[in-house]
Amino acid sequence: MLRSLALAASTIALASCATGTPGFAPGAPFDAATARTIAANYDARVIRDKFGVPHIYGKRNADVAYGLAYAHAEDDWKNIEEVIRSNRGTLSEIVGESGAKSDDFILALGNTAIVNRDYDTKASPQSKAVVEGYAAGLNLWCADHPETSCLRTMPITGRDIMAGFVNRPMSFYGFESEVDSLLSGRANMEMSTKSTREAFINTTDDIELGSNGLAVAPSRSADGHTRLAANSHQPYEGRVAWYEARLKSEEGIDLIGGLFPGTPILLTAVGPNFGWASTVNKPDLFDTFKLVVDDEKTPTKYRMDGAWKEFERKQIKYNVLRNGALVPVERAALSSIQGPVYITDKGVFALSYVGKGDFKHLDQYLAINMAKTVDDWRAAQIKYNAIPSVNYIVGDSKGGIAYFWNAHMPRREPGWDRTKVLPGDISETLWKGWESPTALPSVIRPKSGYIVNSNHSPLLVSGPEDNPKAENYPKEFGLDTLVTNRGLRGQELFGSDTSITREEFFAYKMDDRYSAGSNVRKMQADLKNVDPQGDAELKAALDLVASWNGAADMENRAAALTIFTGQAIMGSQIHGAYDRAKALAALKETAALLKTATGRIDPKWSEVSRVARGGKSWPTDGGPDTLRAMYAGGDLTKEKFRSGRAGDTYVAMADWAPDGTYTINTIHQYGSATIDASSPHYADQAPLFAAKQFKRPPMTLQGVLAEATRDYRPGK
């Protein structure tokens, strides 16, 4: 009798998707029996190498996604759960007030509702299969670990995972900051250019991030090899920290790389045939419109081309955890033909943004994960044109390298200054479809044989003969013009060396110097002209800064004072505006801080910049906006050093030889166990990372079995 009831419950909870594989029906209760019934449709082999990194093998991509979900949940359930909750708009139920803003934002946009409504009809079979497999892996993990917090969030469905890809695009290009601007009353008729912070960024301590994508073709390498460095910078911890996994399916995925919690495929990766790096770019992917409404405070209608239109109205509801109880929040949300509407003390505004309700984002990433050449990557970009932004630096074993200033670019009526608020009462300002990816800047198989991108302008990524020309692109694209120190140094190193060895390639990626053209070196040059006017302490500080050689190496005794002073006045990446008076004030304050914390104004850089984990710390080099990027935070007077918070995190290096052999090296800032301090893999890679050493992950089944610490099939 009890068995019959259990089977009945399972039947009710199962829903068949278009792939034919069942999953939990939306709104169905969770039970372990159903989770195991669903899991029986998948088969993945998970082998943990000596660093605990999961190597996941499966016949189908869906099997691999299933195994990945189970393995990742073992290492990082907390962050996966928060990502799932964020996608649903229910994060504040478990984290309280800190999640309310996210929930309000997500629910007001309505993408999650679009996914729930259109999933069955608009999600492709290949994407649906992968997200259903991933959800099945998470549900099985919870069935096996009911003692954790997972039951409060289960069951997870394919819709939950797909919602992440539909909600995520606006985080790539800074849409939230524009909403914040409107809601804080800063919206005006002279809005600044739509600048973006880095993709996937959610950090504290005012830490800005950057990434590096570096590639050399056989014509530029000393030995005829093709080399690629995939080095996307991220926070060290949290919902957008890198997790490393090796994925191999019989359907065509064969890679090792990085992904975020809740993601069923790799976002940056290298493999035997192919690899790609990601760096954030800054296309203009949203517009702000001032609406003409019937009532500025409680609008019900807006004008468009001389006629009144009704707003689309909905109620958004979520619960916020306060003092142990869930407190309901409810408000009305409006939308116009342009997009979501925001009522402010400066008027009523609407925003158009890229990515709304787009199910093809995952399709494109799946195609990239199965690509084997630069041309395959380009074909996927042209076919789907869904990933909203991000620079891609691509390389393959056949000697191809390429750079793509990727953007899902709206087609706009020319003649309007899109850096300002647009009139919202005429259809002329509305978007007219999408530009072809082939209209955007790219460098494919450059004659110069190298590509360098570090979140800087697409006009300076290769040799002069290969670089895109600004005059070939409309200003509506919003091409990046910033050139980072990393971009300058990359050009200095790769552009001047016509025969790059393997050792040099690694050294250039780990370079810790600032270019003479960087803002911090310009500050140093200016401070050399300051007369201390008899102030002995100021003179000592000025002399120390003047002696700096522009490096952030471990033994450097002038780096701390100079770099910390530069950050104090020009921001974490040291490329803000420079002011001598502010610099002098910051110099005095920084010198006093260093003396209080370390007993001197010239400590070794390695004494004040370290990697810390699990109560231990390791000296390291690199600094803000160097190719060996280190963004540190913390109380210097209390801890006596600042520990890495972001920057260089997961790094993957691919080396493809002309004879078809290859070498892959990777490193993670901590290890595969992201939250379990008792795990041997909580910080086992940290000493290597701090010392700029790499591991060589096994890429064959025989190789990983030779060093396996676990070998298992989830659910079997």
Rosetta blueprint (number, residue, H / E / L):
1 M L
2 L H
3 R H
4 S H
5 L H
6 A H
7 L H
8 A H
9 A H
10 S H
11 T H
12 I H
13 A H
14 L E
15 A E
16 S E
17 C L
18 A L
19 T L
20 G L
21 T L
22 P E
23 G E
24 F E
25 A L
26 P L
27 G L
28 A L
29 P L
30 F L
31 D L
32 A H
33 A H
34 T H
35 A H
36 R H
37 T H
38 I H
39 A H
40 A L
41 N L
42 Y L
43 D L
44 A E
45 R E
46 V E
47 I E
48 R E
49 D L
50 K L
51 F L
52 G L
53 V L
54 P E
55 H E
56 I E
57 Y E
58 G E
59 K L
60 R L
61 N H
62 A H
63 D H
64 V H
65 A H
66 Y H
67 G H
68 L H
69 A H
70 Y H
71 A H
72 H H
73 A H
74 E H
75 D H
76 D H
77 W H
78 K H
79 N H
80 I H
81 E H
82 E H
83 V H
84 I H
85 R H
86 S H
87 N H
88 R H
89 G L
90 T L
91 L L
92 S H
93 E H
94 I H
95 V H
96 G H
97 E H
98 S H
99 G H
100 A H
101 K H
102 S H
103 D H
104 D H
105 F H
106 I H
107 L H
108 A H
109 L H
110 G L
111 N H
112 T H
113 A H
114 I H
115 V H
116 N H
117 R H
118 D H
119 Y H
120 D H
121 T H
122 K H
123 A L
124 S L
125 P H
126 Q H
127 S H
128 K H
129 A H
130 V H
131 V H
132 E H
133 G H
134 Y H
135 A H
136 A H
137 G H
138 L H
139 N H
140 L H
141 W H
142 C H
143 A H
144 D H
145 H L
146 P L
147 E L
148 T L
149 S H
150 C H
151 L H
152 R H
153 T L
154 M L
155 P L
156 I L
157 T L
158 G H
159 R H
160 D H
161 I H
162 M H
163 A H
164 G H
165 F H
166 V H
167 N H
168 R L
169 P H
170 M H
171 S H
172 F H
173 Y L
174 G L
175 F H
176 E H
177 S H
178 E H
179 V H
180 D H
181 S H
182 L H
183 L H
184 S L
185 G L
186 R L
187 A L
188 N L
189 M L
190 E L
191 M L
192 S L
193 T L
194 K L
195 S L
196 T L
197 R L
198 E L
199 A L
200 F L
201 I L
202 N L
203 T L
204 T L
205 D L
206 D L
207 I L
208 E L
209 L L
210 G L
211 S E
212 N E
213 G E
214 L E
215 A E
216 V E
217 A L
218 P L
219 S L
220 R L
221 S E
222 A L
223 D L
224 G L
225 H L
226 T E
227 R E
228 L E
229 A E
230 A E
231 N E
232 S E
233 H L
234 Q E
235 P E
236 Y L
237 E L
238 G L
239 R L
240 V L
241 A L
242 W L
243 Y E
244 E E
245 A E
246 R E
247 L E
248 K E
249 S E
250 E L
251 E L
252 G L
253 I L
254 D E
255 L E
256 I E
257 G E
258 G E
259 L E
260 F L
261 P L
262 G L
263 T L
264 P L
265 I L
266 L L
267 L L
268 T E
269 A E
270 V E
271 G L
272 P L
273 N L
274 F E
275 G E
276 W E
277 A E
278 S E
279 T E
280 V L
281 N L
282 K L
283 P L
284 D L
285 L L
286 F E
287 D E
288 T E
289 F E
290 K E
291 L L
292 V L
293 V E
294 D L
295 D L
296 E L
297 K L
298 T L
299 P L
300 T L
301 K E
302 Y E
303 R E
304 M E
305 D L
306 G L
307 A E
308 W E
309 K E
310 E E
311 F L
312 E E
313 R E
314 K E
315 Q E
316 I E
317 K E
318 Y E
319 N E
320 V E
321 L E
322 R E
323 N L
324 G L
325 A E
326 L E
327 V E
328 P E
329 V E
330 E E
331 R E
332 A E
333 A E
334 L E
335 S E
336 S L
337 I L
338 Q L
339 G L
340 P E
341 V E
342 Y E
343 I E
344 T E
345 D L
346 K L
347 G E
348 V E
349 F E
350 A E
351 L E
352 S E
353 Y E
354 V L
355 G L
356 K L
357 G L
358 D L
359 F L
360 K H
361 H H
362 L H
363 D H
364 Q H
365 Y H
366 L H
367 A H
368 I H
369 N H
370 M L
371 A L
372 K L
373 T L
374 V H
375 D H
376 D H
377 W H
378 R H
379 A H
380 A H
381 Q H
382 I H
383 K H
384 Y H
385 N L
386 A L
387 I L
388 P L
389 S L
390 V L
391 N E
392 Y E
393 I E
394 V E
395 G E
396 D E
397 S L
398 K L
399 G L
400 G L
401 I E
402 A E
403 Y E
404 F E
405 W E
406 N L
407 A L
408 H L
409 M L
410 P E
411 R L
412 R L
413 E L
414 P L
415 G L
416 W L
417 D L
418 R L
419 T L
420 K L
421 V L
422 L E
423 P E
424 G L
425 D L
426 I L
427 S H
428 E H
429 T H
430 L L
431 W L
432 K L
433 G L
434 W E
435 E L
436 S L
437 P H
438 T H
439 A H
440 L L
441 P L
442 S E
443 V E
444 I E
445 R L
446 P L
447 K L
448 S L
449 G L
450 Y E
451 I E
452 V E
453 N E
454 S L
455 N L
456 H L
457 S L
458 P L
459 L L
460 L L
461 V L
462 S L
463 G L
464 P L
465 E L
466 D L
467 N L
468 P L
469 K L
470 A H
471 E H
472 N H
473 Y L
474 P L
475 K H
476 E H
477 F H
478 G L
479 L L
480 D L
481 T L
482 L L
483 V L
484 T L
485 N H
486 R H
487 G H
488 L H
489 R H
490 G H
491 Q H
492 E H
493 L H
494 F H
495 G H
496 S H
497 D L
498 T L
499 S L
500 I E
501 T L
502 R H
503 E H
504 E H
505 F H
506 F H
507 A H
508 Y H
509 K H
510 M L
511 D L
512 D L
513 R E
514 Y L
515 S L
516 A L
517 G L
518 S L
519 N H
520 V H
521 R H
522 K H
523 M H
524 Q H
525 A H
526 D H
527 L H
528 K L
529 N L
530 V L
531 D L
532 P L
533 Q L
534 G L
535 D L
536 A H
537 E H
538 L H
539 K H
540 A H
541 A H
542 L H
543 D H
544 L H
545 V H
546 A H
547 S H
548 W L
549 N L
550 G L
551 A E
552 A L
553 D L
554 M L
555 E L
556 N L
557 R L
558 A L
559 A H
560 A H
561 L H
562 T H
563 I H
564 F H
565 T H
566 G H
567 Q H
568 A H
569 I H
570 M H
571 G L
572 S L
573 Q L
574 I L
575 H L
576 G L
577 A L
578 Y L
579 D L
580 R H
581 A H
582 K H
583 A H
584 L H
585 A H
586 A H
587 L H
588 K H
589 E H
590 T H
591 A H
592 A H
593 L H
594 L H
595 K H
596 T H
597 A H
598 T H
599 G L
600 R L
601 I L
602 D L
603 P L
604 K L
605 W H
606 S H
607 E H
608 V H
609 S E
610 R E
611 V E
612 A E
613 R E
614 G L
615 G L
616 K E
617 S E
618 W E
619 P E
620 T L
621 D L
622 G L
623 G E
624 P L
625 D L
626 T L
627 L L
628 R L
629 A E
630 M E
631 Y E
632 A E
633 G E
634 G L
635 D L
636 L H
637 T H
638 K H
639 E H
640 K L
641 F L
642 R E
643 S E
644 G E
645 R E
646 A E
647 G E
648 D L
649 T L
650 Y L
651 V E
652 A E
653 M E
654 A E
655 D E
656 W E
657 A L
658 P L
659 D L
660 G L
661 T L
662 Y E
663 T E
664 I E
665 N E
666 T E
667 I E
668 H L
669 Q L
670 Y L
671 G L
672 S L
673 A L
674 T L
675 I L
676 D L
677 A L
678 S L
679 S L
680 P L
681 H L
682 Y L
683 A L
684 D L
685 Q L
686 A H
687 P H
688 L H
689 F H
690 A H
691 A L
692 K L
693 Q L
694 F L
695 K E
696 R L
697 P L
698 P L
699 M L
700 T L
701 L H
702 Q H
703 G H
704 V H
705 L H
706 A H
707 E L
708 A L
709 T L
710 R E
711 D E
712 Y E
713 R L
714 P L
715 G L
716 K L
